[in-house]
Amino acid sequence: MDRPTPRVNAAKLAEYQTGKVVRVIGKVLSLETEQALLEAADGGQVVVKLMKATPRKDSNLSDTFVEVIGKKGSDDGVVTELSSQNLGESIDLELANKVVELTHAYPDVFPTGE
């Protein structure tokens, strides 16, 4: 994405309005054709509605840990994928959660485009 987006965990996701573009790092708990279930950095769960397969866009979630940039859905805990990045097989989710908390505690240092 070409603009700053807030990093969120499951709890922080609930604070945003429908349609807000956010970033969430998590562990893939399940992966189906149309959606994935992530354990977010705070231990909560986020449902990711995956991009539909098209000639140009397709979800590429293949690692255990991923970052998803997406729009918050009308239901809390749901994000519609716009982009995603595989992050490998080992991530310190506790540290990732601290990053989320710090970005919200210091918005002047970590701009979110709001």
MMTF fields as JSON, N, C-alpha, C and O atoms, coordinates in Angstrom:
{
  "mmtfVersion": "1.0.0",
  "mmtfProducer": "UNKNOWN",
  "numBonds": 455,
  "numAtoms": 456,
  "numGroups": 114,
  "numChains": 1,
  "numModels": 1,
  "chainsPerModel": [1],
  "groupsPerChain": [114],
  "chainIdList": ["A"],
  "bondAtomList": [4, 2, 8, 6, 12, 10, 16, 14, 20, 18, 24, 22, 28, 26, 32, 30, 36, 34, 40, 38, 44, 42, 48, 46, 52, 50, 56, 54, 60, 58, 64, 62, 68, 66, 72, 70, 76, 74, 80, 78, 84, 82, 88, 86, 92, 90, 96, 94, 100, 98, 104, 102, 108, 106, 112, 110, 116, 114, 120, 118, 124, 122, 128, 126, 132, 130, 136, 134, 140, 138, 144, 142, 148, 146, 152, 150, 156, 154, 160, 158, 164, 162, 168, 166, 172, 170, 176, 174, 180, 178, 184, 182, 188, 186, 192, 190, 196, 194, 200, 198, 204, 202, 208, 206, 212, 210, 216, 214, 220, 218, 224, 222, 228, 226, 232, 230, 236, 234, 240, 238, 244, 242, 248, 246, 252, 250, 256, 254, 260, 258, 264, 262, 268, 266, 272, 270, 276, 274, 280, 278, 284, 282, 288, 286, 292, 290, 296, 294, 300, 298, 304, 302, 308, 306, 312, 310, 316, 314, 320, 318, 324, 322, 328, 326, 332, 330, 336, 334, 340, 338, 344, 342, 348, 346, 352, 350, 356, 354, 360, 358, 364, 362, 368, 366, 372, 370, 376, 374, 380, 378, 384, 382, 388, 386, 392, 390, 396, 394, 400, 398, 404, 402, 408, 406, 412, 410, 416, 414, 420, 418, 424, 422, 428, 426, 432, 430, 436, 434, 440, 438, 444, 442, 448, 446, 452, 450],
  "bondOrderList": [1, 1, 1, 1, 1, 1, 1, 1, 1, 1, 1, 1, 1, 1, 1, 1, 1, 1, 1, 1, 1, 1, 1, 1, 1, 1, 1, 1, 1, 1, 1, 1, 1, 1, 1, 1, 1, 1, 1, 1, 1, 1, 1, 1, 1, 1, 1, 1, 1, 1, 1, 1, 1, 1, 1, 1, 1, 1, 1, 1, 1, 1, 1, 1, 1, 1, 1, 1, 1, 1, 1, 1, 1, 1, 1, 1, 1, 1, 1, 1, 1, 1, 1, 1, 1, 1, 1, 1, 1, 1, 1, 1, 1, 1, 1, 1, 1, 1, 1, 1, 1, 1, 1, 1, 1, 1, 1, 1, 1, 1, 1, 1, 1],
  "groupList": [{"groupName": "MET", "atomNameList": ["N", "CA", "C", "O"], "elementList": ["N", "C", "C", "O"], "formalChargeList": [0, 0, 0, 0], "bondAtomList": [1, 0, 2, 1, 3, 2], "bondOrderList": [1, 1, 2], "singleLetterCode": "M", "chemCompType": "L-PEPTIDE LINKING"}, {"groupName": "ASP", "atomNameList": ["N", "CA", "C", "O"], "elementList": ["N", "C", "C", "O"], "formalChargeList": [0, 0, 0, 0], "bondAtomList": [1, 0, 2, 1, 3, 2], "bondOrderList": [1, 1, 2], "singleLetterCode": "D", "chemCompType": "L-PEPTIDE LINKING"}, {"groupName": "ARG", "atomNameList": ["N", "CA", "C", "O"], "elementList": ["N", "C", "C", "O"], "formalChargeList": [0, 0, 0, 0], "bondAtomList": [1, 0, 2, 1, 3, 2], "bondOrderList": [1, 1, 2], "singleLetterCode": "R", "chemCompType": "L-PEPTIDE LINKING"}, {"groupName": "PRO", "atomNameList": ["N", "CA", "C", "O"], "elementList": ["N", "C", "C", "O"], "formalChargeList": [0, 0, 0, 0], "bondAtomList": [1, 0, 2, 1, 3, 2], "bondOrderList": [1, 1, 2], "singleLetterCode": "P", "chemCompType": "L-PEPTIDE LINKING"}, {"groupName": "THR", "atomNameList": ["N", "CA", "C", "O"], "elementList": ["N", "C", "C", "O"], "formalChargeList": [0, 0, 0, 0], "bondAtomList": [1, 0, 2, 1, 3, 2], "bondOrderList": [1, 1, 2], "singleLetterCode": "T", "chemCompType": "L-PEPTIDE LINKING"}, {"groupName": "VAL", "atomNameList": ["N", "CA", "C", "O"], "elementList": ["N", "C", "C", "O"], "formalChargeList": [0, 0, 0, 0], "bondAtomList": [1, 0, 2, 1, 3, 2], "bondOrderList": [1, 1, 2], "singleLetterCode": "V", "chemCompType": "L-PEPTIDE LINKING"}, {"groupName": "ASN", "atomNameList": ["N", "CA", "C", "O"], "elementList": ["N", "C", "C", "O"], "formalChargeList": [0, 0, 0, 0], "bondAtomList": [1, 0, 2, 1, 3, 2], "bondOrderList": [1, 1, 2], "singleLetterCode": "N", "chemCompType": "L-PEPTIDE LINKING"}, {"groupName": "ALA", "atomNameList": ["N", "CA", "C", "O"], "elementList": ["N", "C", "C", "O"], "formalChargeList": [0, 0, 0, 0], "bondAtomList": [1, 0, 2, 1, 3, 2], "bondOrderList": [1, 1, 2], "singleLetterCode": "A", "chemCompType": "L-PEPTIDE LINKING"}, {"groupName": "LYS", "atomNameList": ["N", "CA", "C", "O"], "elementList": ["N", "C", "C", "O"], "formalChargeList": [0, 0, 0, 0], "bondAtomList": [1, 0, 2, 1, 3, 2], "bondOrderList": [1, 1, 2], "singleLetterCode": "K", "chemCompType": "L-PEPTIDE LINKING"}, {"groupName": "LEU", "atomNameList": ["N", "CA", "C", "O"], "elementList": ["N", "C", "C", "O"], "formalChargeList": [0, 0, 0, 0], "bondAtomList": [1, 0, 2, 1, 3, 2], "bondOrderList": [1, 1, 2], "singleLetterCode": "L", "chemCompType": "L-PEPTIDE LINKING"}, {"groupName": "GLU", "atomNameList": ["N", "CA", "C", "O"], "elementList": ["N", "C", "C", "O"], "formalChargeList": [0, 0, 0, 0], "bondAtomList": [1, 0, 2, 1, 3, 2], "bondOrderList": [1, 1, 2], "singleLetterCode": "E", "chemCompType": "L-PEPTIDE LINKING"}, {"groupName": "TYR", "atomNameList": ["N", "CA", "C", "O"], "elementList": ["N", "C", "C", "O"], "formalChargeList": [0, 0, 0, 0], "bondAtomList": [1, 0, 2, 1, 3, 2], "bondOrderList": [1, 1, 2], "singleLetterCode": "Y", "chemCompType": "L-PEPTIDE LINKING"}, {"groupName": "GLN", "atomNameList": ["N", "CA", "C", "O"], "elementList": ["N", "C", "C", "O"], "formalChargeList": [0, 0, 0, 0], "bondAtomList": [1, 0, 2, 1, 3, 2], "bondOrderList": [1, 1, 2], "singleLetterCode": "Q", "chemCompType": "L-PEPTIDE LINKING"}, {"groupName": "GLY", "atomNameList": ["N", "CA", "C", "O"], "elementList": ["N", "C", "C", "O"], "formalChargeList": [0, 0, 0, 0], "bondAtomList": [1, 0, 2, 1, 3, 2], "bondOrderList": [1, 1, 2], "singleLetterCode": "G", "chemCompType": "PEPTIDE LINKING"}, {"groupName": "ILE", "atomNameList": ["N", "CA", "C", "O"], "elementList": ["N", "C", "C", "O"], "formalChargeList": [0, 0, 0, 0], "bondAtomList": [1, 0, 2, 1, 3, 2], "bondOrderList": [1, 1, 2], "singleLetterCode": "I", "chemCompType": "L-PEPTIDE LINKING"}, {"groupName": "SER", "atomNameList": ["N", "CA", "C", "O"], "elementList": ["N", "C", "C", "O"], "formalChargeList": [0, 0, 0, 0], "bondAtomList": [1, 0, 2, 1, 3, 2], "bondOrderList": [1, 1, 2], "singleLetterCode": "S", "chemCompType": "L-PEPTIDE LINKING"}, {"groupName": "PHE", "atomNameList": ["N", "CA", "C", "O"], "elementList": ["N", "C", "C", "O"], "formalChargeList": [0, 0, 0, 0], "bondAtomList": [1, 0, 2, 1, 3, 2], "bondOrderList": [1, 1, 2], "singleLetterCode": "F", "chemCompType": "L-PEPTIDE LINKING"}, {"groupName": "HIS", "atomNameList": ["N", "CA", "C", "O"], "elementList": ["N", "C", "C", "O"], "formalChargeList": [0, 0, 0, 0], "bondAtomList": [1, 0, 2, 1, 3, 2], "bondOrderList": [1, 1, 2], "singleLetterCode": "H", "chemCompType": "L-PEPTIDE LINKING"}],
  "groupTypeList": [0, 1, 2, 3, 4, 3, 2, 5, 6, 7, 7, 8, 9, 7, 10, 11, 12, 4, 13, 8, 5, 5, 2, 5, 14, 13, 8, 5, 9, 15, 9, 10, 4, 10, 12, 7, 9, 9, 10, 7, 7, 1, 13, 13, 12, 5, 5, 5, 8, 9, 0, 8, 7, 4, 3, 2, 8, 1, 15, 6, 9, 15, 1, 4, 16, 5, 10, 5, 14, 13, 8, 8, 13, 15, 1, 1, 13, 5, 5, 4, 10, 9, 15, 15, 12, 6, 9, 13, 10, 15, 14, 1, 9, 10, 9, 7, 6, 8, 5, 5, 10, 9, 4, 17, 7, 11, 3, 1, 5, 16, 3, 4, 13, 10],
  "groupIdList": [1, 2, 3, 4, 5, 6, 7, 8, 9, 10, 11, 12, 13, 14, 15, 16, 17, 18, 19, 20, 21, 22, 23, 24, 25, 26, 27, 28, 29, 30, 31, 32, 33, 34, 35, 36, 37, 38, 39, 40, 41, 42, 43, 44, 45, 46, 47, 48, 49, 50, 51, 52, 53, 54, 55, 56, 57, 58, 59, 60, 61, 62, 63, 64, 65, 66, 67, 68, 69, 70, 71, 72, 73, 74, 75, 76, 77, 78, 79, 80, 81, 82, 83, 84, 85, 86, 87, 88, 89, 90, 91, 92, 93, 94, 95, 96, 97, 98, 99, 100, 101, 102, 103, 104, 105, 106, 107, 108, 109, 110, 111, 112, 113, 114],
  "secStructList": [7, 7, 1, 7, 7, 7, 3, 3, 7, 2, 2, 2, 2, 6, 6, 1, 7, 6, 6, 7, 3, 3, 3, 3, 3, 3, 3, 3, 3, 3, 3, 7, 1, 1, 3, 3, 3, 3, 3, 3, 6, 6, 1, 7, 3, 3, 3, 3, 3, 7, 7, 7, 7, 7, 1, 1, 7, 7, 7, 7, 7, 7, 1, 1, 3, 3, 3, 3, 3, 3, 3, 3, 7, 1, 1, 6, 6, 3, 3, 3, 3, 3, 3, 3, 3, 3, 3, 3, 1, 7, 7, 7, 2, 2, 2, 2, 2, 2, 2, 2, 2, 2, 2, 2, 2, 7, 6, 6, 6, 1, 7, 7, 7, 7],
  "xCoordList": [0.856, 0.0, 0.9, 2.011, 0.42, 1.229, 0.896, 1.363, 0.114, -0.212, -0.077, -0.212, 0.19, 0.306, -1.024, -2.093, -0.941, -2.134, -1.861, -0.745, -2.851, -2.621, -2.408, -3.086, -1.453, -1.252, -2.253, -2.413, -2.919, -3.942, -3.769, -3.177, -4.302, -4.492, -6.012, -6.747, -6.481, -7.929, -8.686, -9.754, -8.142, -8.821, -8.849, -9.884, -7.741, -7.672, -8.52, -9.037, -8.67, -9.484, -10.906, -11.515, -11.429, -12.799, -12.985, -14.117, -11.896, -11.978, -12.159, -12.434, -12.011, -12.075, -13.423, -14.133, -13.759, -15.021, -14.919, -13.83, -16.059, -16.138, -15.474, -15.695, -14.666, -14.014, -12.623, -11.907, -12.222, -10.881, -9.838, -9.978, -8.788, -7.705, -6.74, -6.264, -6.455, -5.605, -4.606, -4.722, -3.615, -2.639, -2.746, -2.843, -2.728, -2.756, -1.736, -1.703, -0.902, 0.045, -0.554, -1.108, -0.445, -0.989, -0.51, 0.181, -0.907, -0.624, -1.845, -2.969, -1.622, -2.727, -3.176, -2.421, -4.406, -4.973, -5.701, -5.672, -6.361, -7.023, -7.084, -7.145, -7.066, -7.081, -8.044, -7.868, -9.062, -10.057, -10.048, -9.233, -10.932, -10.974, -11.249, -10.606, -12.181, -12.612, -12.215, -12.37, -11.699, -11.313, -10.231, -10.02, -9.556, -8.532, -8.863, -9.471, -8.46, -8.612, -7.223, -6.377, -6.984, -5.683, -5.778, -6.781, -4.714, -4.526, -3.722, -2.55, -4.355, -3.69, -2.629, -2.538, -1.835, -0.714, -1.136, -0.347, -2.366, -2.842, -3.523, -4.047, -3.521, -4.138, -5.586, -6.155, -6.193, -7.557, -7.589, -6.547, -8.786, -8.915, -9.49, -10.361, -8.976, -9.433, -9.743, -8.927, -10.911, -11.294, -10.866, -11.177, -10.153, -9.714, -10.464, -10.307, -11.281, -11.945, -10.928, -10.454, -10.599, -9.516, -9.943, -11.114, -8.943, -9.193, -9.617, -9.116, -10.518, -10.948, -9.862, -9.144, -9.75, -8.76, -9.149, -10.232, -8.272, -8.44, -7.101, -6.103, -7.053, -5.764, -4.681, -3.498, -5.061, -4.057, -3.934, -2.863, -5.001, -4.968, -5.389, -6.323, -4.675, -5.003, -4.316, -3.187, -4.964, -4.333, -3.151, -3.225, -2.073, -0.888, -0.459, 0.732, -1.388, -1.041, -0.536, -1.284, 0.742, 1.292, 2.182, 2.504, 2.591, 3.431, 2.571, 1.374, 3.185, 2.481, 2.113, 1.032, 3.012, 2.769, 2.681, 3.453, 1.71, 1.452, 1.096, 0.717, 1.227, 0.681, -0.345, -0.078, -1.525, -2.606, -2.946, -3.139, -3.015, -3.536, -4.922, -5.102, -5.9, -7.263, -8.218, -7.852, -9.445, -10.491, -11.283, -11.668, -11.518, -12.323, -13.74, -14.345, -14.249, -15.616, -16.633, -16.272, -17.902, -18.969, -19.05, -19.576, -18.541, -18.491, -17.119, -16.11, -17.07, -15.777, -15.054, -15.671, -13.748, -12.967, -12.915, -12.468, -13.377, -13.356, -12.63, -12.892, -11.709, -10.957, -11.042, -10.886, -11.289, -11.27, -9.897, -9.487, -9.196, -7.818, -7.705, -8.457, -6.745, -6.347, -4.979, -4.702, -4.125, -2.756, -2.299, -2.829, -1.321, -0.789, 0.677, 1.163, 1.348, 2.773, 3.049, 2.657, 3.711, 4.131, 5.324, 6.217, 5.339, 6.393, 7.216, 8.045, 7.003, 7.82, 7.156, 5.945, 7.98, 7.476, 7.664, 7.245, 8.281, 8.536, 8.496, 9.301, 7.565, 7.434, 7.155, 6.435, 7.711, 7.433, 6.159, 6.222, 5.01, 3.742, 3.649, 2.979, 4.298, 4.298, 4.986, 4.498, 6.106, 6.807, 5.972, 5.905, 5.342, 4.479, 3.335, 2.949, 2.799, 1.723, 2.222, 1.504, 3.45, 4.02, 4.174, 3.962, 4.542, 4.643, 3.271, 3.163, 2.233, 0.873, 0.528, 0.05, 0.764, 0.42, 1.209, 0.655, 2.497, 3.32, 2.859, 2.87, 2.454, 2.0, 0.732, 0.504, -0.092, -1.305, -1.021, -1.717, -0.007, 0.353, 1.06, 0.984, 1.752, 2.534, 2.176, 2.998, 0.958, 0.528, 1.339, 1.382, 1.984, 2.81, 4.063, 4.586, 4.54, 5.738, 5.386, 6.154, 4.226, 3.777, 2.501, 1.405, 2.621, 1.417, 0.581, 1.106, -0.724, -1.637, -2.453, -3.355, -2.153, -2.886, -4.242, -5.04, -4.515, -5.824, -5.765, -6.765],
  "yCoordList": [-1.171, 0.0, 1.231, 1.198, 2.297, 3.5, 4.562, 5.695, 4.229, 5.189, 4.506, 3.287, 5.296, 4.695, 4.073, 4.638, 2.927, 2.266, 1.829, 1.413, 1.913, 1.534, 0.03, -0.781, -0.314, -1.717, -2.023, -1.245, -3.153, -3.504, -4.946, -5.776, -5.209, -6.569, -6.768, -5.9, -7.856, -8.107, -7.053, -6.605, -6.655, -5.664, -4.289, -3.623, -3.863, -2.541, -2.483, -1.42, -3.59, -3.632, -3.163, -2.47, -3.532, -3.177, -1.669, -1.185, -0.921, 0.519, 1.3, 2.499, 0.643, 1.338, 1.149, 0.174, 2.118, 2.065, 1.108, 0.814, 0.636, -0.203, 0.501, 1.691, -0.232, 0.31, 0.867, 1.159, 1.022, 1.533, 0.51, -0.675, 0.951, 0.065, -0.084, 0.909, -1.324, -1.638, -2.731, -3.367, -2.941, -4.026, -4.92, -4.436, -6.211, -7.152, -8.261, -8.864, -8.512, -9.627, -10.759, -10.535, -11.972, -13.082, -14.43, -14.558, -15.426, -16.823, -17.407, -17.258, -18.068, -18.679, -19.928, -20.891, -19.896, -21.047, -21.976, -23.197, -21.383, -22.188, -21.385, -20.156, -22.107, -21.475, -22.254, -23.446, -21.553, -22.145, -21.391, -20.489, -21.746, -21.136, -19.642, -18.863, -19.233, -17.839, -17.065, -15.844, -17.751, -17.023, -17.747, -18.951, -16.962, -17.499, -17.028, -15.975, -17.815, -17.437, -17.209, -18.102, -16.001, -15.658, -15.514, -15.036, -15.938, -15.562, -14.277, -14.285, -13.163, -11.865, -11.793, -12.675, -10.733, -10.591, -10.582, -10.952, -10.165, -10.139, -11.437, -11.534, -12.432, -13.717, -13.82, -14.911, -12.698, -12.715, -13.256, -13.458, -13.488, -14.054, -13.029, -12.231, -13.075, -12.203, -13.078, -13.908, -12.89, -13.579, -12.697, -11.507, -13.283, -12.56, -13.118, -14.287, -12.276, -12.661, -12.477, -11.367, -13.558, -13.562, -12.983, -13.031, -12.422, -11.93, -13.091, -14.207, -12.823, -13.845, -14.038, -13.1, -15.228, -15.516, -14.794, -15.015, -13.94, -13.241, -13.302, -13.69, -12.932, -12.979, -12.136, -12.459, -11.06, -10.18, -10.311, -10.061, -10.695, -10.725, -12.087, -12.714, -12.513, -13.766, -13.753, -13.277, -14.256, -14.339, -15.296, -16.326, -14.957, -15.819, -16.265, -16.467, -16.421, -16.851, -18.285, -19.209, -18.459, -19.81, -20.117, -21.281, -19.099, -19.32, -19.421, -19.136, -19.823, -19.893, -18.503, -18.31, -17.523, -16.16, -15.232, -15.346, -14.298, -13.408, -12.013, -11.827, -11.043, -9.71, -9.465, -9.675, -9.019, -8.744, -7.263, -6.716, -6.633, -5.275, -5.428, -6.043, -4.864, -5.032, -4.023, -3.223, -4.072, -3.178, -3.863, -5.026, -3.114, -3.655, -3.876, -3.006, -5.05, -5.38, -4.783, -4.167, -4.967, -4.437, -5.177, -4.639, -6.392, -7.148, -6.968, -6.981, -6.8, -6.736, -8.056, -9.121, -7.975, -9.184, -9.713, -10.837, -8.901, -9.328, -8.275, -7.078, -8.747, -7.884, -8.49, -9.7, -7.647, -8.094, -7.788, -6.629, -8.817, -8.704, -7.817, -7.966, -6.89, -6.104, -6.547, -6.582, -6.885, -7.308, -8.162, -8.046, -9.017, -9.827, -10.139, -10.109, -10.435, -10.744, -11.945, -11.952, -12.945, -14.075, -13.646, -12.949, -14.062, -13.657, -14.818, -14.628, -16.007, -17.134, -18.028, -17.979, -18.837, -19.869, -19.534, -20.305, -18.403, -18.066, -16.551, -15.822, -16.094, -14.672, -14.589, -15.424, -13.606, -13.35, -12.504, -11.282, -13.142, -12.415, -11.464, -10.435, -11.78, -10.872, -9.553, -8.474, -9.647, -8.459, -7.708, -6.48, -8.432, -7.8, -7.047, -5.969, -7.606, -6.942, -5.669, -4.67, -5.703, -4.501, -3.395, -2.222, -3.766, -2.783, -2.156, -0.939, -2.977, -2.459, -1.475, -0.374, -1.86, -1.005, 0.307, 1.367, 0.245, 1.463, 2.394, 3.613, 1.831, 2.695, 3.449, 4.564, 2.846, 3.529, 4.496, 5.5, 4.203, 5.08, 6.347, 7.381, 6.276, 7.397, 7.69, 7.469, 8.187, 8.417, 9.489, 9.496, 10.396, 11.423, 10.812, 11.321, 9.729, 9.059, 8.054, 7.86, 7.423, 6.392, 6.851, 6.513, 7.617, 8.129, 7.014, 6.004, 7.223, 6.21, 6.737, 6.052, 7.936, 8.479, 9.052, 9.351, 9.21, 9.744, 11.234, 11.861],
  "zCoordList": [0.0, 0.0, 0.0, 0.529, -0.587, -0.704, 0.339, 0.226, 1.333, 2.392, 3.748, 3.853, 4.783, 6.114, 6.541, 6.304, 7.16, 7.68, 9.104, 9.411, 9.984, 11.365, 11.516, 10.886, 12.363, 12.746, 13.849, 14.789, 13.726, 14.713, 15.168, 14.479, 16.342, 16.818, 16.845, 16.375, 17.367, 17.357, 18.164, 17.747, 19.311, 20.157, 19.495, 19.505, 18.927, 18.292, 17.023, 16.68, 16.332, 15.118, 15.414, 14.599, 16.561, 16.936, 17.098, 17.069, 17.268, 17.472, 16.172, 16.211, 15.026, 13.742, 13.072, 13.316, 12.214, 11.478, 10.299, 9.806, 9.868, 8.676, 7.498, 7.275, 6.751, 5.577, 5.819, 4.862, 7.075, 7.373, 6.956, 7.262, 6.259, 5.854, 7.022, 7.572, 7.398, 8.549, 8.177, 7.129, 9.064, 8.926, 10.154, 11.282, 9.926, 11.041, 10.784, 9.712, 11.801, 11.749, 12.559, 13.636, 12.043, 12.793, 12.307, 11.297, 13.069, 12.756, 12.065, 12.544, 10.947, 10.205, 10.963, 11.095, 11.454, 12.167, 11.217, 11.377, 10.219, 9.191, 7.908, 7.922, 6.797, 5.484, 4.608, 4.36, 4.149, 3.274, 1.951, 1.757, 1.055, -0.266, -0.194, -0.898, 0.636, 0.653, 1.892, 1.927, 2.925, 4.124, 4.9, 4.758, 5.725, 6.625, 8.031, 8.22, 9.005, 10.4, 10.957, 10.92, 11.48, 12.053, 13.556, 14.087, 14.243, 15.633, 15.59, 15.215, 15.977, 15.94, 17.036, 17.889, 16.998, 17.922, 19.386, 20.255, 19.673, 21.061, 21.475, 22.584, 20.598, 20.907, 20.463, 20.464, 20.083, 19.575, 18.156, 17.533, 17.655, 16.312, 15.342, 15.69, 14.114, 13.041, 11.833, 11.433, 11.262, 10.033, 8.871, 8.839, 7.92, 6.728, 5.536, 5.183, 4.915, 3.677, 2.563, 2.322, 1.894, 0.917, -0.421, -0.798, -1.144, -2.493, -3.375, -3.24, -4.249, -5.212, -6.257, -6.603, -6.741, -7.78, -9.063, -9.604, -9.54, -10.813, -11.528, -10.921, -12.79, -13.485, -12.812, -12.925, -12.113, -11.521, -10.014, -9.461, -9.343, -7.878, -7.362, -7.862, -6.358, -5.709, -4.356, -4.241, -3.358, -2.049, -2.131, -2.802, -1.454, -1.493, -0.101, 0.133, 0.817, 2.172, 2.126, 1.809, 2.445, 2.417, 3.614, 3.849, 4.382, 5.553, 6.807, 6.778, 7.888, 9.17, 9.67, 10.228, 9.472, 9.927, 8.722, 7.771, 8.785, 7.664, 8.167, 9.324, 7.275, 7.513, 6.429, 5.246, 6.838, 5.906, 5.989, 7.075, 4.846, 4.748, 4.163, 3.112, 4.85, 4.37, 4.962, 5.824, 4.489, 4.975, 6.067, 5.948, 7.138, 8.227, 7.732, 7.105, 8.025, 7.639, 8.591, 9.594, 8.273, 9.12, 10.451, 11.425, 10.503, 11.752, 12.377, 11.672, 13.707, 14.384, 14.176, 14.165, 14.012, 13.84, 12.423, 12.196, 11.445, 10.046, 9.213, 9.331, 8.367, 7.462, 6.068, 5.901, 5.066, 3.682, 3.103, 3.038, 2.688, 2.22, 0.983, 0.019, 1.034, -0.128, -0.612, -1.811, 0.353, 0.076, 1.243, 2.348, 1.002, 2.103, 1.848, 0.717, 2.929, 2.869, 3.767, 4.934, 3.237, 4.051, 4.904, 4.422, 6.172, 7.11, 7.643, 8.533, 7.119, 7.526, 8.557, 8.776, 9.175, 10.086, 11.558, 12.422, 11.859, 13.259, 13.446, 12.866, 14.249, 14.591, 16.087, 16.634, 16.732, 18.145, 18.207, 18.072, 18.409, 18.427, 19.61, 19.517, 20.71, 21.856, 21.48, 21.817, 20.79, 20.325, 19.286, 19.318, 18.375, 17.376, 18.05, 17.599, 19.116, 19.841, 20.517, 20.57, 21.033, 21.643, 20.606, 20.911, 19.381, 18.305, 18.044, 17.898, 17.985, 17.782, 18.89, 18.616, 20.127, 21.269, 21.231, 21.521, 20.878, 20.812, 19.698, 19.867, 18.557, 17.463, 17.846, 17.377, 18.695, 19.15, 20.292, 20.441, 21.096, 22.209, 21.735, 22.397, 20.587, 20.06, 18.607, 17.718, 18.348, 16.967, 16.247, 15.017, 16.985, 16.331, 15.717, 14.725, 16.301, 15.806, 14.705, 13.763, 14.835, 13.9, 13.197, 13.643, 12.102, 11.437, 10.817, 10.348, 10.829, 10.287, 9.12, 8.638, 8.664, 7.536, 7.896, 7.007, 9.171, 9.597, 9.74, 10.089]
}
